Amino acid sequence: MSWTRRSAGLLVAAAMVTSVAACTADSGGGGASCVAQYTYQDITYQDVGNVKFTLGKKLGVATEPPCEDTGGRGKSEEPAGLTETAYEVDGISPNVAIAVGDTPETARFFAVSSDSELPPEVQKLIDGS
């Protein structure tokens, strides 16, 4: 094999390693790139961001699904999902949005979404924030 072909092979391998590393860690150097999600009563909710909302009553336990952004991991290797408390969001059905956190003070807003569109009641809350 010539030096040029060997160099090209090494360059391609290095590029592949770099692209995999970029997909699995954020700029902070260690966090996964998965979108924050929780499942409560078989509904999956995504983190909506900084939304002002009023917390309702405690609903139960929400589970964070394992991050599968690296591909190639077998189901037996996936860690068990983390759990936190799910709360109602005043004025919005739990079928549409919930708040999730260890305590009411740390709860964040999560909503269902389809095709990157939020339900109208969630968009109305965001627009009012």
Accessible surface in RSA format (square Angstrom, percent):
REM  Atomic radii and reference values for relative SASA: ProtOr
REM  Chains: A
REM  Algorithm: Lee & Richards
REM  Probe-radius: 1.40
REM  Slices: 20
REM RES _ NUM      All-atoms   Total-Side   Main-Chain    Non-polar    All polar
REM                ABS   REL    ABS   REL    ABS   REL    ABS   REL    ABS   REL
RES MET A   1   162.51  84.2  89.21  59.0  73.30 174.5  95.57  81.3  66.94  88.7
RES SER A   2    68.23  57.7  53.22  71.0  15.01  34.6  53.56 114.1  14.67  20.5
RES TRP A   3   178.15  71.5 169.95  82.3   8.20  19.3 146.77  78.3  31.38  50.9
RES THR A   4   104.24  74.1 100.93 102.3   3.31   7.9  70.52  94.7  33.72  51.0
RES ARG A   5   170.52  71.6 162.21  82.7   8.31  19.8  45.57  62.3 124.95  75.7
RES ARG A   6   115.10  48.3 112.43  57.3   2.67   6.4  33.94  46.4  81.15  49.2
RES SER A   7    39.81  33.6  33.71  45.0   6.10  14.1  34.18  72.8   5.63   7.9
RES ALA A   8    51.98  47.8  46.55  71.8   5.43  12.4  51.45  72.5   0.53   1.4
RES GLY A   9    42.36  52.2   0.00   N/A  42.36  52.2  35.75  98.1   6.60  14.8
RES LEU A  10   113.86  63.4 109.31  78.2   4.55  11.4 109.78  77.1   4.08  11.0
RES LEU A  11   128.90  71.8 124.91  89.4   3.98  10.0 128.38  90.2   0.51   1.4
RES VAL A  12    90.08  59.3  87.79  79.5   2.29   5.5  90.03  78.2   0.06   0.2
RES ALA A  13    49.82  45.8  46.08  71.1   3.74   8.5  49.41  69.6   0.41   1.1
RES ALA A  14    55.25  50.8  45.94  70.9   9.31  21.2  54.08  76.2   1.17   3.1
RES ALA A  15    58.40  53.7  46.64  72.0  11.76  26.8  54.13  76.2   4.27  11.3
RES MET A  16   122.26  63.3 120.06  79.5   2.20   5.2 102.86  87.5  19.39  25.7
RES VAL A  17   105.98  69.7 102.14  92.5   3.84   9.2 105.09  91.3   0.89   2.4
RES THR A  18    89.88  63.9  85.97  87.2   3.91   9.3  65.02  87.3  24.86  37.6
RES SER A  19    61.90  52.3  55.39  73.9   6.51  15.0  46.52  99.1  15.38  21.5
RES VAL A  20    89.80  59.1  87.06  78.8   2.75   6.6  89.80  78.0   0.00   0.0
RES ALA A  21    55.35  50.9  48.48  74.8   6.87  15.6  52.98  74.6   2.37   6.3
RES ALA A  22    72.42  66.6  46.20  71.3  26.22  59.6  57.15  80.5  15.27  40.5
RES CYS A  23    73.76  55.8  66.90  74.6   6.86  16.1  19.04  48.2  54.73  59.0
RES THR A  24    37.74  26.8  29.36  29.8   8.38  20.0  15.65  21.0  22.10  33.4
RES ALA A  25    38.06  35.0  28.10  43.4   9.97  22.7  28.10  39.6   9.97  26.4
RES ASP A  26    75.24  52.7  60.52  60.2  14.71  34.8  33.43  78.7  41.81  41.7
RES SER A  27   130.89 110.6  83.17 111.0  47.72 109.9  60.91 129.7  69.97  98.0
RES GLY A  28    73.14  90.2   0.00   N/A  73.14  90.2  38.68 106.1  34.46  77.2
RES GLY A  29    65.78  81.1   0.00   N/A  65.78  81.1  33.97  93.2  31.81  71.3
RES GLY A  30    61.70  76.1   0.00   N/A  61.70  76.1  31.79  87.2  29.91  67.0
RES GLY A  31    32.61  40.2   0.00   N/A  32.61  40.2  27.62  75.8   4.99  11.2
RES ALA A  32    59.43  54.6  33.29  51.4  26.14  59.5  33.80  47.6  25.62  67.9
RES SER A  33    61.74  52.2  32.59  43.5  29.15  67.2  32.29  68.8  29.45  41.3
RES CYS A  34    52.14  39.4  25.56  28.5  26.58  62.5  23.02  58.3  29.12  31.4
RES VAL A  35    94.30  62.0  75.76  68.6  18.53  44.7  82.10  71.3  12.19  33.1
RES ALA A  36    30.24  27.8  20.44  31.5   9.80  22.3  25.30  35.6   4.94  13.1
RES GLN A  37    50.29  28.1  48.91  35.7   1.37   3.3   4.05   8.6  46.23  35.1
RES TYR A  38    11.01   5.1  11.01   6.3   0.00   0.0   3.43   2.6   7.58   9.3
RES THR A  39    41.84  29.8  38.75  39.3   3.09   7.4  32.07  43.1   9.77  14.8
RES TYR A  40    21.01   9.8  19.61  11.2   1.40   3.6  12.68   9.5   8.33  10.3
RES GLN A  41   136.79  76.5 106.50  77.8  30.28  72.1  40.35  85.9  96.44  73.1
RES ASP A  42   144.99 101.6 112.11 111.6  32.88  77.7  31.86  75.0 113.14 112.8
RES ILE A  43    47.18  26.8  44.53  33.2   2.64   6.4  47.18  34.0   0.00   0.0
RES THR A  44    64.70  46.0  49.39  50.1  15.31  36.5  26.51  35.6  38.19  57.7
RES TYR A  45     0.53   0.2   0.53   0.3   0.00   0.0   0.00   0.0   0.53   0.6
RES GLN A  46    65.87  36.8  65.87  48.1   0.00   0.0   7.46  15.9  58.41  44.3
RES ASP A  47    52.19  36.6  32.72  32.6  19.48  46.1   5.88  13.8  46.32  46.2
RES VAL A  48    35.89  23.6   5.57   5.0  30.33  73.1  11.29   9.8  24.61  66.7
RES GLY A  49    38.99  48.1   0.00   N/A  38.99  48.1  30.99  85.0   8.00  17.9
RES ASN A  50   157.57 108.7 121.35 117.3  36.22  87.2  38.27  92.1 119.30 115.3
RES VAL A  51    12.23   8.0   2.67   2.4   9.56  23.0   2.79   2.4   9.45  25.6
RES LYS A  52   156.42  76.3 147.51  90.5   8.91  21.2  99.31  89.4  57.11  60.8
RES PHE A  53    56.86  28.4  22.99  14.2  33.87  88.1  28.98  17.6  27.88  79.8
RES THR A  54    86.83  61.8  80.46  81.6   6.37  15.2  48.10  64.6  38.73  58.6
RES LEU A  55    49.06  27.3  28.49  20.4  20.57  51.7  28.49  20.0  20.57  55.4
RES GLY A  56    19.87  24.5   0.00   N/A  19.87  24.5  10.47  28.7   9.40  21.1
RES LYS A  57   138.82  67.7 124.58  76.4  14.24  33.9  77.46  69.7  61.36  65.4
RES LYS A  58   141.70  69.1 119.33  73.2  22.37  53.3  63.90  57.5  77.80  82.9
RES LEU A  59    42.46  23.6  14.36  10.3  28.10  70.6  17.68  12.4  24.77  66.7
RES GLY A  60    22.29  27.5   0.00   N/A  22.29  27.5  22.07  60.6   0.22   0.5
RES VAL A  61    97.48  64.1  80.43  72.8  17.05  41.1  80.43  69.9  17.05  46.2
RES ALA A  62     0.00   0.0   0.00   0.0   0.00   0.0   0.00   0.0   0.00   0.0
RES THR A  63    53.61  38.1  53.51  54.3   0.10   0.2  33.67  45.2  19.94  30.1
RES GLU A  64    47.76  27.4  47.07  35.6   0.69   1.6   8.49  16.4  39.27  32.1
RES PRO A  65    46.72  34.0  34.03  31.0  12.69  46.1  37.59  31.0   9.13  56.7
RES PRO A  66    42.38  30.9  25.93  23.6  16.45  59.8  33.69  27.8   8.69  54.0
RES CYS A  67    34.66  26.2  23.72  26.5  10.94  25.7  26.80  67.9   7.86   8.5
RES GLU A  68   107.66  61.8  82.33  62.3  25.32  60.3  32.35  62.6  75.31  61.5
RES ASP A  69    50.42  35.3  20.67  20.6  29.75  70.4  27.62  65.0  22.80  22.7
RES THR A  70    67.95  48.3  38.77  39.3  29.18  69.5  41.17  55.3  26.77  40.5
RES GLY A  71    49.04  60.5   0.00   N/A  49.04  60.5  41.38 113.6   7.66  17.2
RES GLY A  72    91.92 113.4   0.00   N/A  91.92 113.4  46.36 127.2  45.56 102.0
RES ARG A  73    98.24  41.2  75.46  38.5  22.78  54.2  39.59  54.1  58.65  35.5
RES GLY A  74    32.93  40.6   0.00   N/A  32.93  40.6  31.27  85.8   1.66   3.7
RES LYS A  75   169.61  82.7 152.61  93.6  17.00  40.5 111.72 100.6  57.88  61.7
RES SER A  76   115.55  97.6  71.67  95.6  43.88 101.1  59.94 127.6  55.61  77.9
RES GLU A  77   116.01  66.6  91.92  69.5  24.09  57.4  39.13  75.7  76.89  62.8
RES GLU A  78    44.05  25.3  24.80  18.8  19.25  45.8   4.40   8.5  39.65  32.4
RES PRO A  79    77.56  56.5  63.89  58.2  13.68  49.7  75.04  62.0   2.52  15.7
RES ALA A  80    96.08  88.3  65.81 101.6  30.27  68.8  77.45 109.1  18.63  49.4
RES GLY A  81    26.63  32.8   0.00   N/A  26.63  32.8   3.34   9.2  23.29  52.2
RES LEU A  82   122.45  68.2 118.81  85.0   3.64   9.2 121.67  85.4   0.78   2.1
RES THR A  83    80.84  57.5  59.45  60.3  21.39  51.0  26.92  36.2  53.92  81.5
RES GLU A  84    48.79  28.0  40.08  30.3   8.71  20.7  14.02  27.1  34.78  28.4
RES THR A  85    25.51  18.1  24.56  24.9   0.96   2.3   1.61   2.2  23.90  36.1
RES ALA A  86     0.00   0.0   0.00   0.0   0.00   0.0   0.00   0.0   0.00   0.0
RES TYR A  87    15.33   7.2  15.33   8.7   0.00   0.0   7.68   5.8   7.64   9.4
RES GLU A  88    45.90  26.4  45.90  34.7   0.00   0.0   4.14   8.0  41.76  34.1
RES VAL A  89     2.48   1.6   0.64   0.6   1.84   4.4   0.64   0.6   1.84   5.0
RES ASP A  90    77.78  54.5  59.79  59.5  17.99  42.5  24.94  58.7  52.84  52.7
RES GLY A  91    85.34 105.2   0.00   N/A  85.34 105.2  44.08 121.0  41.26  92.4
RES ILE A  92    18.07  10.3   7.29   5.4  10.78  26.0  10.90   7.8   7.17  19.5
RES SER A  93    51.67  43.7  38.49  51.4  13.17  30.3  37.75  80.4  13.91  19.5
RES PRO A  94    40.19  29.3  39.68  36.2   0.51   1.8  39.79  32.8   0.41   2.5
RES ASN A  95   101.46  70.0  92.20  89.1   9.26  22.3  19.22  46.3  82.23  79.5
RES VAL A  96    21.77  14.3  21.77  19.7   0.00   0.0  21.77  18.9   0.00   0.0
RES ALA A  97     0.00   0.0   0.00   0.0   0.00   0.0   0.00   0.0   0.00   0.0
RES ILE A  98     0.00   0.0   0.00   0.0   0.00   0.0   0.00   0.0   0.00   0.0
RES ALA A  99     0.00   0.0   0.00   0.0   0.00   0.0   0.00   0.0   0.00   0.0
RES VAL A 100     4.74   3.1   0.73   0.7   4.01   9.7   0.73   0.6   4.01  10.9
RES GLY A 101     2.42   3.0   0.00   N/A   2.42   3.0   2.42   6.6   0.00   0.0
RES ASP A 102   107.76  75.5  85.36  85.0  22.40  53.0  25.31  59.6  82.45  82.2
RES THR A 103    55.50  39.5  54.68  55.4   0.82   2.0  53.53  71.9   1.97   3.0
RES PRO A 104    68.90  50.2  57.28  52.2  11.62  42.2  57.68  47.6  11.23  69.8
RES GLU A 105   152.90  87.8 114.06  86.3  38.83  92.5  72.99 141.2  79.91  65.2
RES THR A 106    82.25  58.5  64.93  65.8  17.32  41.3  71.80  96.4  10.44  15.8
RES ALA A 107    15.05  13.8   0.35   0.5  14.70  33.4   0.35   0.5  14.70  38.9
RES ARG A 108   115.40  48.5 112.21  57.2   3.19   7.6  57.12  78.1  58.28  35.3
RES PHE A 109     1.42   0.7   0.33   0.2   1.10   2.9   0.33   0.2   1.10   3.1
RES PHE A 110     0.58   0.3   0.58   0.4   0.00   0.0   0.58   0.4   0.00   0.0
RES ALA A 111     0.28   0.3   0.00   0.0   0.28   0.6   0.00   0.0   0.28   0.7
RES VAL A 112    33.58  22.1  33.35  30.2   0.22   0.5  33.58  29.2   0.00   0.0
RES SER A 113    43.16  36.5  11.58  15.4  31.59  72.8   7.70  16.4  35.46  49.7
RES SER A 114    80.59  68.1  73.04  97.5   7.54  17.4  46.87  99.8  33.72  47.2
RES ASP A 115   139.48  97.7 105.80 105.3  33.68  79.6  38.65  91.0 100.83 100.6
RES SER A 116   115.41  97.5  74.38  99.3  41.04  94.5  45.51  96.9  69.90  97.9
RES GLU A 117   126.82  72.8 120.63  91.3   6.19  14.7  38.65  74.8  88.17  72.0
RES LEU A 118    54.43  30.3  34.28  24.5  20.15  50.7  34.83  24.5  19.60  52.7
RES PRO A 119    24.29  17.7  17.16  15.6   7.13  25.9  23.89  19.7   0.40   2.5
RES PRO A 120   109.74  80.0  99.28  90.5  10.46  38.0 106.08  87.6   3.65  22.7
RES GLU A 121    71.93  41.3  64.42  48.7   7.52  17.9  31.08  60.1  40.85  33.4
RES VAL A 122     0.00   0.0   0.00   0.0   0.00   0.0   0.00   0.0   0.00   0.0
RES GLN A 123    73.92  41.3  73.92  54.0   0.00   0.0  33.30  70.9  40.62  30.8
RES LYS A 124   162.29  79.2 153.18  94.0   9.11  21.7 100.43  90.4  61.86  65.9
RES LEU A 125    49.68  27.7  43.12  30.9   6.55  16.5  48.27  33.9   1.41   3.8
RES ILE A 126    48.71  27.7  42.60  31.7   6.12  14.7  42.60  30.7   6.12  16.6
RES ASP A 127   105.13  73.6  71.07  70.7  34.06  80.5  33.41  78.6  71.72  71.5
RES GLY A 128    69.87  86.2   0.00   N/A  69.87  86.2  36.43 100.0  33.44  74.9
RES SER A 129    61.83  52.2  13.06  17.4  48.76 112.3  27.90  59.4  33.93  47.5
END  Absolute sums over single chains surface
CHAIN  1 A     8690.9       6465.1       2225.8       5048.1       3642.8
END  Absolute sums over all chains
TOTAL          8690.9       6465.1       2225.8       5048.1       3642.8
